[in-house]
């Protein structure tokens, strides 16, 4: 029962992320700028997360000035990811922007290799190759639909992948013993400050707040910064880390499906094949690595038993 509950909550949390491009595209359609959407989104996220943290009386145990700074700096990676991801969607279809952002998977593996000196296993290298093949099909290069799209959209998309990979890498190493709600509140504080500094010239254009901007910003805040962490906080501890990583990849097909159904973006069968290849690579990387470890342990046990 706990296993099923954990799977359900992680799936819901990951699926929530798939709704953020819909609201972002809606905001651009209303004529709002990247800065306006980010400023109001982060403001709502800041208010909502701190309100939840204080109402639930989350623990501040283990908090120091040093790790507050570290947590906020980690949160800046989320702020940058939001900026680059939405900027990519200004020039590219949401279905392509999410595929570019999902390159954080192999980028994260490289970061782990560089900073933690953990070399990727053969199964991981195979997964990276499959991901790149999946991107080739999912980007629709074969049909030539990628031609004519602004290069800056691709640059922003790849930058969002790098910053998201950086967030995942550092968030797993900074103040890990601090209450998750408290960490989330300080992270959103860091990302909010960053967004206000980057878009300082747009602050005056936000007021007076318009209803359309409020709706868009609440949408991206709820589905991007509030609901996913809450669902993950409940569901992730009930399942294994590998399974959680596999389940979070549901964001990719959800985003593409919503882009097709709500934003009326054309998604070809070839793009769906590319998406499935990417998802298969994620599953292979998680399950394959675990199976490799299990087999290696069995071989070691057999060898030790033989020696006896």
C-alpha positions in Angstrom: 0.0 0.0 0.0 2.8 2.4 0.9 4.6 1.4 -2.3 1.6 2.3 -4.4 1.0 5.5 -2.5 4.6 6.6 -3.1 4.4 5.8 -6.8 1.2 7.8 -7.1 2.4 10.9 -5.4 5.7 11.0 -7.3 3.9 10.5 -10.6 1.4 13.4 -9.7 4.3 15.6 -8.6 6.3 15.0 -11.8 3.1 15.4 -14.0 2.5 18.8 -12.4 5.7 20.1 -14.0 4.2 19.3 -17.4 1.6 22.0 -16.9 4.1 24.9 -16.5 4.8 25.3 -20.3 1.1 25.7 -20.9 0.8 28.6 -18.5 4.1 30.1 -19.7 3.0 30.0 -23.4 -0.4 31.4 -22.3 1.4 34.3 -20.7 3.5 35.0 -23.8 0.3 34.9 -25.8 -1.2 37.6 -23.6 1.8 39.8 -24.5 3.6 39.6 -21.1 7.4 39.6 -21.1 9.7 37.0 -19.8 10.6 39.3 -16.9 7.0 40.0 -15.9 6.1 36.3 -15.8 9.2 35.4 -13.8 8.8 38.2 -11.3 5.2 37.5 -10.5 5.7 33.7 -10.5 8.6 33.9 -8.1 6.8 36.3 -5.8 3.8 34.0 -5.6 6.1 31.0 -5.1 8.0 32.9 -2.3 4.7 33.7 -0.5 3.2 30.3 -0.9 6.2 28.2 0.2 7.0 30.4 3.2 3.4 30.4 4.2 3.2 26.6 4.0 6.5 26.3 5.8 5.4 28.5 8.7 1.9 27.1 9.0 3.3 23.6 9.2 5.9 24.9 11.7 8.7 23.2 9.8 11.9 22.7 11.7 14.8 25.2 11.5 17.1 22.7 13.2 20.6 22.6 11.6 20.1 26.0 9.9 23.2 28.3 10.0 24.2 31.4 8.2 26.6 29.4 6.1 24.1 26.8 4.9 21.4 29.4 4.4 23.7 31.1 1.9 24.5 27.7 0.3 20.8 26.8 0.1 19.9 30.1 -1.5 22.7 29.8 -4.0 21.4 26.3 -4.9 18.0 28.0 -5.3 19.5 30.4 -7.8 20.0 27.4 -10.2 16.2 26.9 -10.2 15.7 30.6 -10.9 18.1 30.4 -13.9 16.4 27.2 -15.1 13.1 28.9 -15.1 14.5 31.9 -16.9 16.2 29.9 -19.6 13.4 27.3 -20.0 10.7 30.0 -20.5 13.1 32.0 -22.7 13.5 28.9 -24.9 9.7 28.6 -25.2 9.5 32.2 -26.5 11.2 30.9 -29.7 10.5 27.2 -29.8 7.5 24.9 -29.4 7.0 23.7 -25.8 7.4 20.1 -27.0 11.0 20.9 -28.2 11.9 23.1 -25.3 11.2 20.3 -22.8 13.3 17.8 -24.8 16.2 20.2 -24.7 15.8 20.8 -21.0 15.7 17.0 -20.4 19.3 16.8 -21.5 20.0 17.5 -17.8 20.2 13.7 -17.4 23.5 13.2 -19.3 24.8 16.6 -18.2 24.2 15.6 -14.6 26.2 12.4 -15.2 29.1 14.4 -16.5 29.0 16.8 -13.5 29.1 13.8 -11.2 32.1 12.5 -13.1 33.9 15.8 -13.0 33.2 16.9 -9.4 32.7 13.6 -7.6 35.2 11.6 -9.7 32.6 8.9 -10.3 33.1 7.5 -13.8 30.0 6.5 -15.6 29.3 2.8 -15.9 29.1 1.2 -19.4 25.3 1.0 -19.0 25.3 4.7 -18.3 27.3 5.5 -21.4 24.9 3.4 -23.5 22.0 5.4 -21.9 23.6 8.7 -22.9 24.0 7.4 -26.5 20.3 6.4 -26.5 19.2 9.8 -25.2 21.1 11.6 -27.9 19.5 9.3 -30.5 16.1 10.0 -29.0 16.8 13.8 -29.2 17.7 13.4 -32.9 14.3 11.9 -33.6 12.3 14.0 -31.1 13.6 17.3 -32.5 12.2 16.3 -35.9 15.5 17.1 -37.7 14.7 14.4 -40.3 11.6 16.2 -41.5 13.4 19.5 -41.6 10.9 21.1 -39.2 13.8 22.3 -37.0 15.1 24.6 -39.8 14.1 28.2 -39.5 13.7 28.1 -35.7 15.9 30.8 -33.9 19.2 29.4 -32.7 18.8 31.4 -29.5 15.8 29.1 -28.5 18.1 26.1 -28.7 20.8 27.9 -26.7 18.4 28.8 -23.9 17.0 25.3 -23.9 20.5 23.7 -23.4 21.3 26.4 -20.8 18.2 25.3 -18.9 19.5 21.7 -19.0 22.8 22.8 -17.5 21.4 24.9 -14.7 18.8 22.2 -13.9 21.6 19.6 -13.7 23.5 21.9 -11.5 20.5 22.3 -9.2 20.1 18.5 -8.9 23.8 18.0 -8.3 24.2 20.7 -5.6 20.8 20.2 -3.9 21.8 16.6 -3.1 24.9 17.9 -1.3 23.9 21.1 0.5 22.2 21.1 4.0 20.6 17.7 3.3 19.8 17.3 7.1 17.7 20.4 7.1 13.9 20.1 7.0 12.7 19.8 3.3 10.1 22.6 3.6 12.6 24.9 5.2 15.2 24.1 2.5 12.5 24.7 -0.2 11.6 28.1 1.3 15.2 29.3 1.4 15.7 28.0 -2.1 12.8 29.9 -3.5 14.2 33.0 -1.6 17.4 32.6 -3.5 15.7 32.2 -6.9 13.4 35.1 -6.2 16.3 37.5 -5.4 18.0 36.3 -8.6 15.0 36.9 -10.8 14.4 40.4 -9.2 18.1 41.3 -9.9 18.1 40.0 -13.5 14.7 41.6 -14.4 15.1 44.8 -12.2 13.9 47.0 -15.1 10.7 45.0 -15.5 9.6 45.3 -11.9 7.8 48.7 -12.4 5.9 47.2 -15.4 4.3 44.5 -13.3 2.1 46.9 -11.3 -0.8 47.3 -11.3 -1.3 43.5 -11.5 -3.6 42.3 -14.3 -5.9 39.3 -13.8 -4.4 37.5 -16.8 -0.9 37.9 -15.4 -2.0 36.7 -11.9 -3.7 33.6 -13.4 -0.6 32.7 -15.4 1.8 33.3 -12.5 -0.3 31.4 -10.0 -0.4 28.5 -12.5 3.3 28.3 -13.1 3.9 28.8 -9.3 1.6 26.0 -8.2 2.5 23.5 -10.9 6.2 24.4 -11.0 7.3 25.4 -7.5 4.7 24.4 -4.9 2.8 21.2 -5.7 5.7 19.0 -7.1 7.9 19.5 -4.0 5.0 18.7 -1.7 4.1 15.5 -3.6 7.7 14.5 -3.8 8.2 15.1 0.0 5.4 12.6 0.7 6.0 10.0 -2.0 9.8 9.9 -2.5 10.6 8.4 0.9 8.2 5.5 0.3 10.0 4.3 -2.8 13.6 3.7 -4.0 15.6 6.6 -5.4 16.0 4.8 -8.7 12.3 4.3 -9.1 11.7 7.9 -8.2 14.0 9.1 -10.9 12.3 6.9 -13.5 8.8 8.1 -12.4 9.8 11.8 -12.6 10.5 11.3 -16.3 6.7 11.3 -16.8 7.1 15.1 -17.1 8.4 14.7 -20.6 5.4 12.9 -22.3 3.0 14.9 -20.2 4.4 18.2 -21.5 4.4 17.0 -25.1 0.9 15.7 -24.8 -0.4 18.9 -23.3 1.5 20.9 -25.9 -0.4 18.9 -28.6 -3.8 18.9 -26.9 -3.9 22.5 -25.4 -1.3 24.5 -27.3 -2.2 22.8 -30.7 1.4 22.1 -31.4 2.0 19.4 -34.1 3.8 16.4 -32.6 4.7 13.8 -35.3 4.9 10.0 -34.7 8.7 10.3 -35.2 8.9 12.7 -32.3 6.9 10.3 -30.1 9.4 7.6 -31.0 12.3 9.9 -30.0 10.5 10.6 -26.7 10.0 6.9 -26.0 13.7 6.3 -26.7 14.6 9.0 -24.2 12.3 7.4 -21.6 13.7 4.0 -22.3 17.2 5.3 -21.8 16.3 6.7 -18.4 14.8 3.4 -17.3 17.9 1.5 -18.7 20.2 3.8 -16.8 18.4 3.4 -13.5 17.4 -0.3 -13.6 20.5 -1.4 -15.6 22.9 0.2 -13.1 21.1 -1.5 -10.2 21.1 -4.9 -11.9 24.8 -4.5 -12.7 25.5 -3.9 -9.0 23.4 -6.9 -7.9 25.1 -9.2 -10.4 28.5 -7.9 -9.3 27.7 -8.6 -5.7 26.5 -12.1 -6.5 29.7 -12.8 -8.4 31.8 -11.5 -5.5 29.8 -13.8 -3.1 30.3 -16.8 -5.4 34.0 -16.1 -5.7 34.4 -15.8 -1.9 32.4 -19.0 -1.4 34.6 -20.8 -3.9 37.7 -19.5 -2.2 36.5 -21.1 1.1 
